[in-house]
């Protein structure tokens, strides 16, 4: 048997019991493990690079199918790592250089953003393969963060004109509109811009220069929380104008799962729950665990805030 | 049919997705209708049935890779991953 065949047999047969568990409603990531094993068995080097993401290496149906399946697998892995905060396991090349990227069409830009997002996830939650560890051991966290941040800053200042929204209207809490309306040109752009916001969120939280102790650290934490809230509101604002597009709605749900507990305003909290209800209604997507977890986190915050309010002493006032 | 493995993976995911969407809004005794087509055989267990067939085909492929293609297996695995995501509660 070839190594690939052995990998298949080992993973599928030993994970059969996990598959049975997955039928009862637990996400054991069984098939994510299968996909990861297939990729690692077939490639000794990195599979996902800024060059390979441009398109399949040759024409033909099977090459196209493999390329598409790999792109889907990349998005599914990003999804899983964000939800479960575990090491990124797909073979993404190390030390990616974003400074030499030339102009291209919007679909290719979205694929580049996906690689960048995967790179950030690997920075935040760790590499898995020996190739990754060997490549990054000599680089410092500061340099890597600066490289990743530079891509985001370049995008913010000079994004391709085709990504300019068709329509934009800011949120207006006074009229109970908590999400901005952001109309993008196509589904791929929604995926791309949502992953850009997720990357922004992760870079601010996992900034190695972030001040964690000392006077001023609390203010920095508050600023990060504000950034998270703004990114999540924008992510939802991109998805809602096209709620029949499942990828956009589930992408927004991931954003909510990352930072939903930092919403304190009751209006915004209600809007978030309403968003998740729409996702459940339109796409039968399982949102109950996230809804329950958010409600509980917000309830605990309300209790803590009530407990910290100084109690007014009862009885006759002292002079 | 080029790839039974791929077809059953698609059936697994779409059966689960269709039944979840339908039975959210209709009674559990009703017949699923999709774009005007009645699907009287489709119920909540259909996805499990297709999933078992697909799994046995994946295992057959791992025993004898000449009877399929690794591209189909990779695509089937990503489709089944989508099913796994939709099926979790």
Interface residues (C-beta under 8 A of the other chain):
Chain A: X2 X4 X5 X8 X9 X12 X13 X16 X19 X22 X23 X25 X26 X27 X28 X29 X30 X31 X32 X34 X35 X38 X39 X42 X62 X65 X66 X68 X69 X70 X72 X73 X76 X79 X280 X281 X283 X284 X285 X286 X288 X289
Chain B: X17 X20 X21 X24 X48 X51 X55 X58 X59 X61 X62 X63 X65 X69 X70 X71 X72 X73 X74 X75 X77 X78 X80 X81 X82 X83 X84 X85 X86 X87 X88 X89
